[in-house]
Amino acid sequence: MADTTTTTAPSHAGAGTSQLLGRLARATGARMRRELEGAGLSRREFAVLDRLASSGPVAQQRLGQELHVHTSNLVAVLDELEARGLVRRPRDPADRRRYLLGLSADGERALAGARRAATAIERDLLAPLDASERRELKSLLERVTVAACCSPDDPRCRQ
């Protein structure tokens, strides 16, 4: 008797959008964790370096707010990144009580490697979509992310 069992991908038809986003986040997060470890960074370290690259020199408190990371948790990550020479943390000349965070040259190189890994993951993740669908998905995710993650006192959220 022939085996008529077929192997199909699990159906997620009954799942809500939040469930699907959660499942996708966990699956993507696990892959990012593995790939970034190969690049010598944790996901949190990558997030810090990536944010610093896009925001330029920024105060620690502001970086924590932008990343939604408690200050005490951020300090430990920054200490590690600074010890490895990936982040510079000079005093703010305008306010000596604050530090202004920025990427070092080594931090820029580490970030470039991590971004290559992230790009490969994204390419694989979005392979089922055509270019137009990828653009549309990115646009929709950006809108939802801004609405969900942006602080109401941030003027960029009121655009």
C-alpha positions as CSV (number, residue, x, y, z in Angstrom):
1,M,0.0,0.0,0.0
2,A,1.4,3.4,-1.0
3,D,1.9,6.1,1.6
4,T,-0.6,8.9,0.8
5,T,0.6,11.1,3.6
6,T,1.8,14.5,2.3
7,T,4.0,16.8,4.3
8,T,2.7,20.4,4.3
9,A,3.7,23.4,6.2
10,P,1.6,24.0,9.3
11,S,-1.4,26.2,8.7
12,H,-1.7,29.4,10.6
13,A,-5.1,30.3,9.1
14,G,-6.8,30.5,12.5
15,A,-4.2,32.8,14.1
16,G,-4.8,36.5,14.6
17,T,-2.4,39.1,13.3
18,S,-0.8,39.5,16.7
19,Q,-0.2,35.8,17.0
20,L,1.3,35.7,13.5
21,L,3.5,38.7,14.2
22,G,4.6,37.0,17.5
23,R,5.4,33.7,15.8
24,L,7.3,35.5,13.0
25,A,9.2,37.6,15.6
26,R,10.3,34.5,17.6
27,A,11.4,32.6,14.4
28,T,13.2,35.6,13.0
29,G,14.7,36.4,16.4
30,A,16.1,32.9,16.8
31,R,17.7,33.1,13.4
32,M,19.0,36.6,14.1
33,R,20.5,35.4,17.4
34,R,22.4,32.6,15.6
35,E,23.6,34.8,12.8
36,L,24.6,37.7,14.9
37,E,26.6,35.4,17.3
38,G,28.6,34.5,14.2
39,A,29.3,38.2,13.7
40,G,30.3,38.5,17.4
41,L,27.2,40.5,18.6
42,S,24.1,39.9,20.6
43,R,20.7,41.1,19.2
44,R,20.7,43.9,21.8
45,E,24.3,45.0,20.9
46,F,23.2,45.0,17.2
47,A,20.2,47.2,18.1
48,V,22.4,49.7,20.0
49,L,25.0,49.9,17.2
50,D,22.4,50.2,14.5
51,R,20.6,53.0,16.4
52,L,23.8,54.8,17.0
53,A,24.7,54.7,13.3
54,S,21.3,56.2,12.4
55,S,21.1,58.8,15.2
56,G,24.7,60.0,15.4
57,P,26.1,61.0,18.8
58,V,23.3,60.7,21.3
59,A,22.9,60.9,25.1
60,Q,22.5,57.6,26.9
61,Q,19.1,58.4,28.3
62,R,17.8,59.3,24.8
63,L,19.2,56.1,23.4
64,G,17.4,54.1,26.1
65,Q,14.2,55.8,25.3
66,E,14.5,55.2,21.6
67,L,15.3,51.5,22.1
68,H,12.8,51.1,24.9
69,V,15.5,49.7,27.1
70,H,15.7,50.5,30.8
71,T,18.8,52.6,31.6
72,S,20.3,50.0,33.9
73,N,20.1,47.3,31.2
74,L,21.5,49.7,28.6
75,V,24.5,50.6,30.8
76,A,25.6,47.0,30.9
77,V,25.4,46.6,27.1
78,L,27.2,49.9,26.6
79,D,30.0,48.9,29.1
80,E,30.5,45.7,27.1
81,L,30.5,47.5,23.8
82,E,32.9,50.2,25.1
83,A,35.3,47.5,26.5
84,R,35.4,45.9,23.1
85,G,36.1,49.2,21.4
86,L,32.9,49.3,19.5
87,V,31.4,52.4,21.1
88,R,32.8,55.7,22.2
89,R,31.3,57.4,25.3
90,P,32.8,60.8,25.7
91,R,31.3,63.4,28.0
92,D,28.9,65.9,26.4
93,P,30.8,69.2,26.1
94,A,27.5,71.1,26.6
95,D,26.6,69.1,29.8
96,R,29.5,67.3,31.5
97,R,27.0,65.2,33.5
98,R,26.0,63.3,30.3
99,Y,27.7,61.0,27.9
100,L,27.3,61.3,24.1
101,L,27.4,57.9,22.5
102,G,28.9,57.2,19.1
103,L,30.3,54.4,17.1
104,S,34.0,53.8,16.8
105,A,35.6,52.6,13.6
106,D,35.6,49.1,14.9
107,G,31.9,49.5,15.8
108,E,31.2,50.6,12.3
109,R,32.9,47.5,10.9
110,A,31.1,45.2,13.4
111,L,27.8,46.8,12.4
112,A,28.5,46.3,8.7
113,G,29.0,42.6,9.3
114,A,25.9,42.3,11.4
115,R,23.9,44.2,8.8
116,R,25.0,41.8,6.1
117,A,23.7,38.9,8.2
118,A,20.4,40.8,8.8
119,T,20.1,41.4,5.1
120,A,20.5,37.8,4.3
121,I,17.9,36.8,6.9
122,E,15.5,39.4,5.5
123,R,16.1,38.1,1.9
124,D,15.3,34.6,3.0
125,L,12.3,35.6,5.1
126,L,10.7,37.7,2.4
127,A,11.5,35.2,-0.5
128,P,7.8,34.3,-0.8
129,L,6.9,37.9,-1.7
130,D,7.6,39.8,-4.9
131,A,9.3,43.2,-4.8
132,S,6.1,45.2,-4.7
133,E,4.7,43.1,-1.8
134,R,8.0,43.5,0.1
135,R,7.8,47.3,-0.2
136,E,4.2,47.3,0.9
137,L,4.9,45.0,3.9
138,K,7.8,47.3,4.9
139,S,5.6,50.4,4.6
140,L,2.8,48.9,6.7
141,L,5.2,47.5,9.3
142,E,6.8,50.9,9.6
143,R,3.5,52.6,10.2
144,V,2.4,50.1,12.8
145,T,5.8,50.2,14.6
146,V,5.8,54.0,14.8
147,A,2.3,54.0,16.2
148,A,3.1,51.2,18.7
149,C,6.6,52.2,19.7
150,C,7.0,55.9,19.5
151,S,6.8,58.0,22.6
152,P,3.9,60.5,22.5
153,D,6.2,63.3,23.6
154,D,8.5,62.7,20.6
155,P,7.7,65.3,17.9
156,R,8.4,62.8,15.2
157,C,5.4,60.8,16.3
158,R,3.0,63.7,15.6
159,Q,3.8,63.9,11.9
